């Protein structure tokens, strides 16, 4: 039984192939990426951010985007997303068989300058051009608003700056916007308020959240977002990814582990369509391929079912002569 106010179902978007693998210095082979995609689909994942069209010199880990999209299985109901950091990336993306094009802007000025070498004004002014390109190619446009709530070396991001980016995304023809918890220091109250406000101001717009788990609040932020009416949540297999140039222990800098989000939703009676044991096969394979241990609680601590099925060890025989 779900708690009051929570939805009966939620969409979970897998970003491990993109936001996860871009943090692994050693690129995986195209065939290995496609293998992971197949495992995800077998587990019931239906929305996969599979590739990025960043410049190959910037992200050599994802330079085979076109090859990956040419090889992934085409299964009814499965949607593939690709991320483009700029117009040139979008041009490369439109002919690769994507269902959705994701373009990234930042609500924070410094992050925009460091990630895209553009001011926020410059980045937002380019959205309309990308929107027209996506429309002409028949692609659904989704805009990611990085640092929607909190920015490193700054702190909380004012709501006006978040809404400025959302308005530009709507003006560009975005069908959906996701508010990204880029830093992993977002708190449930601001997550709830931000999602609820965007839902109220733009009732026809789909709204998602991209979750990181630096402060351990990802599950609480997921709950807050669902209570506020979010259409989808984003995470990655094994919690892989994250902007590792932020200070802190790398083990907590990644994306929210999608297996923990599946486990959370299962415990709340919220349908995701994802079979957790089957999904764990993708997690285990990602660990084998990348050499990076899983950051998820499910991987490290198991599930309720695992613990219920466990057996007590045999008690030692009492020592002779005691008593």
C-alpha positions in Angstrom: 0.0 0.0 0.0 1.4 3.4 -1.0 1.6 6.2 1.4 -1.1 9.0 1.0 -0.3 11.4 -1.8 2.1 9.2 -3.6 1.4 8.0 -7.2 0.4 4.4 -8.1 3.2 4.3 -10.6 6.3 6.3 -11.6 8.6 6.3 -14.6 12.3 5.6 -13.9 14.8 6.7 -16.4 18.2 4.9 -16.7 21.1 7.3 -17.2 24.0 4.9 -16.5 25.0 4.5 -20.1 25.5 8.2 -20.4 26.0 10.0 -17.1 27.4 6.9 -15.5 30.0 5.8 -18.1 31.2 9.3 -18.8 32.8 9.2 -15.4 34.8 6.0 -16.1 38.2 6.9 -17.7 38.5 3.6 -19.7 35.9 3.5 -22.5 33.7 0.4 -22.7 33.5 -1.3 -26.1 30.4 -0.6 -28.1 29.3 -4.2 -27.8 29.6 -4.1 -24.0 27.4 -1.0 -23.9 24.8 -2.8 -26.0 25.0 -5.8 -23.7 24.1 -3.5 -20.8 21.2 -2.1 -22.8 19.9 -5.6 -23.4 20.1 -6.5 -19.7 18.2 -3.3 -18.8 15.5 -4.0 -21.3 15.2 -7.6 -20.1 14.6 -6.2 -16.6 11.8 -3.9 -17.7 13.6 -0.6 -18.1 11.8 1.4 -20.8 13.5 4.8 -20.9 17.2 4.7 -21.4 19.6 7.7 -21.9 22.0 5.7 -23.9 24.4 8.2 -25.5 25.9 11.7 -25.5 26.9 13.8 -28.4 29.5 15.8 -26.7 32.7 16.3 -28.7 34.7 13.1 -28.8 37.8 14.9 -27.5 35.8 16.0 -24.5 34.2 12.7 -23.7 36.1 9.9 -25.6 34.1 7.4 -23.4 31.0 8.2 -25.4 32.6 8.9 -28.8 30.8 5.8 -30.3 27.3 7.2 -29.8 26.2 6.7 -33.4 27.5 3.1 -33.4 25.7 2.3 -30.1 22.4 3.7 -31.5 22.9 1.6 -34.6 23.3 -1.6 -32.6 20.8 -1.3 -29.7 17.7 -3.5 -29.9 14.5 -1.9 -31.1 11.8 -3.1 -28.7 8.2 -1.7 -28.7 7.7 0.6 -25.8 11.4 1.3 -25.2 12.5 4.9 -25.7 16.1 6.0 -26.2 17.4 9.4 -25.2 20.6 11.1 -26.3 22.1 14.2 -24.7 23.5 17.1 -26.7 25.4 19.8 -24.9 25.1 22.3 -27.7 23.7 22.8 -31.3 26.6 21.0 -33.0 25.9 17.9 -30.8 22.2 18.1 -31.6 23.0 18.1 -35.3 25.0 14.9 -34.9 22.1 13.4 -32.8 19.1 13.9 -35.1 20.0 11.1 -37.6 20.9 8.4 -35.0 17.5 6.8 -34.3 16.8 8.6 -31.0 13.3 9.0 -29.6 14.2 12.0 -27.4 16.8 14.6 -27.6 18.1 16.1 -24.2 19.7 19.5 -24.2 21.4 20.8 -21.1 21.4 24.3 -19.6 22.4 25.4 -16.2 20.5 27.6 -13.8 23.9 28.6 -12.2 26.2 31.0 -14.0 29.5 29.6 -12.9 28.6 26.0 -13.7 27.4 27.1 -17.1 30.7 28.8 -17.8 32.7 25.8 -16.6 30.7 23.1 -18.3 29.7 24.7 -21.6 31.8 27.9 -21.7 28.6 29.8 -22.1 26.9 32.3 -19.9 23.4 31.3 -18.8 22.0 33.9 -21.2 24.0 32.5 -24.1 23.0 29.0 -23.3 19.3 29.8 -23.0 19.3 31.9 -26.2 20.4 28.8 -28.1 17.6 26.6 -27.0 15.1 27.8 -29.6 17.4 26.8 -32.4 17.9 23.3 -30.9 14.1 23.1 -30.5 13.5 23.8 -34.1 16.1 21.2 -35.1 14.4 18.6 -32.9 11.0 19.4 -34.2 12.1 19.1 -37.8 13.6 15.7 -37.0 10.5 14.5 -35.3 12.3 14.2 -31.9 10.7 14.8 -28.6 12.8 17.6 -26.8 13.6 17.4 -23.1 15.6 20.1 -21.4 17.8 19.4 -18.4 18.2 22.2 -16.0 21.5 21.6 -14.2 22.0 23.0 -10.6 18.2 23.6 -10.3 18.4 23.9 -6.5 22.0 24.1 -5.3 25.3 25.0 -6.9 28.9 24.2 -5.7 30.9 27.2 -4.5 27.7 29.1 -4.1 24.8 27.4 -2.3 21.1 27.5 -2.9 20.0 28.6 -6.4 17.2 31.3 -6.3 13.9 30.1 -7.7 13.9 32.9 -10.2 17.0 31.5 -11.9 15.5 28.0 -12.1 12.3 29.3 -13.5 14.1 31.4 -16.1 15.6 28.3 -17.5 12.3 26.4 -17.4 10.6 29.2 -19.3 13.3 29.2 -22.0 12.8 25.5 -22.3 9.1 25.8 -22.7 9.5 28.6 -25.3 11.9 26.3 -27.2 9.1 23.7 -27.5 10.3 21.2 -24.8 7.8 18.5 -24.1 9.6 17.8 -20.8 12.0 19.4 -18.3 13.9 17.7 -15.6 15.2 19.6 -12.6 18.7 18.2 -11.9 20.1 17.8 -8.4 23.5 18.2 -9.8 25.4 18.7 -6.6 23.8 16.0 -4.5 23.2 18.5 -1.7 19.6 19.2 -2.5 17.0 18.9 0.3 13.5 17.4 0.2 11.7 20.7 1.0 13.3 22.6 -1.9 12.8 19.6 -4.2 9.1 19.5 -3.4 8.7 23.2 -3.8 10.6 23.3 -7.1 8.7 20.5 -8.7 5.3 21.6 -7.4 5.9 25.2 -8.7 6.9 24.1 -12.1 3.9 21.7 -12.3 1.6 24.5 -11.2 3.0 27.1 -13.7 3.2 24.7 -16.6 0.4 22.2 -16.3 1.0 20.7 -19.8 4.8 20.2 -19.2 6.2 16.8 -18.1 8.5 17.3 -15.1 11.2 14.9 -13.9 14.1 15.0 -11.4 17.7 13.9 -11.8 19.0 12.7 -8.5 22.5 12.5 -7.0 23.2 11.2 -3.5 26.1 13.0 -2.0 24.2 13.8 1.2 22.3 10.6 1.3 19.0 12.4 0.7 18.3 10.9 -2.8 15.5 8.6 -1.4 13.9 11.4 0.5 14.2 13.7 -2.5 12.6 11.0 -4.6 9.7 10.9 -2.2 9.4 14.7 -2.2 9.4 14.8 -6.0 6.8 12.2 -6.3 4.6 13.9 -3.7 4.9 17.1 -5.7 3.8 15.4 -8.9 7.0 14.5 -10.7 6.5 12.4 -13.8 9.8 10.6 -13.6 12.9 10.0 -11.6 16.4 9.5 -12.9 19.3 7.3 -11.6 22.0 5.0 -12.9 23.0 1.4 -12.4 25.3 1.0 -9.4 25.1 4.7 -8.7 27.8 5.2 -11.3 28.7 8.7 -12.4 28.6 12.1 -11.0 30.9 15.1 -11.3 33.9 13.9 -9.5 35.6 17.3 -9.6 33.4 18.3 -6.7 35.2 17.7 -3.4 34.3 14.7 -1.4 34.6 10.9 -1.3 34.0 9.5 -4.8 31.8 6.8 -3.4 29.1 9.3 -2.6 29.4 11.6 -5.6 27.6 9.5 -8.2 24.0 9.4 -9.4 21.3 8.0 -7.3 21.5 4.2 -7.8 18.5 3.2 -9.8 18.3 -0.1 -8.0 17.8 1.8 -4.8 15.0 3.8 -6.4 13.3 0.6 -7.7 13.6 -0.9 -4.2 12.1 2.2 -2.6 9.2 2.2 -5.0 8.6 -1.5 -4.5 8.5 -1.0 -0.8 5.9 1.8 -1.2 3.7 -0.2 -3.6 4.6 2.2 -6.5 4.8 0.4 -9.8 7.9 1.0 -12.0 7.6 -2.0 -14.4 11.2 -3.0 -13.4 12.0 -6.4 -12.0 14.7 -5.8 -9.3 16.4 -9.2 -9.4 16.7 -9.0 -13.2 17.9 -5.4 -12.9 20.6 -6.5 -10.6 22.1 -8.6 -13.4 22.8 -5.3 -15.2 24.3 -3.8 -12.0 26.6 -6.8 -11.5 27.6 -6.7 -15.1 28.4 -3.0 -15.0 30.6 -3.6 -12.0 32.5 -6.3 -13.9 32.9 -4.1 -17.0 34.0 -0.9 -15.2 35.8 -2.3 -12.2 33.8 0.2 -10.1 31.9 -1.2 -7.0 28.3 -0.5 -6.7 27.3 2.4 -4.4 23.8 1.2 -3.8 22.4 -0.1 -0.6 20.7 -2.9 -2.4 24.1 -4.2 -3.7 25.8 -3.8 -0.3 23.0 -4.7 2.1 20.5 -6.8 0.1 16.8 -6.5 0.0 14.1 -7.5 2.5 13.6 -10.7 0.5 17.3 -11.5 0.7 17.3 -11.1 4.5 14.1 -13.0 5.0 15.5 -15.9 3.0 18.8 -15.9 4.9 19.7 -18.8 7.2 21.2 -18.4 10.7 24.7 -19.9 11.0 25.0 -23.0 13.2 25.5 -22.1 16.8 28.8 -23.4 18.2 28.7 -26.3 20.5 28.9 -25.3 24.2 32.3 -25.7 25.8 32.7 -28.8 27.9 32.8 -28.4 31.6 31.0 -25.1 31.8 28.2 -24.7 34.3 
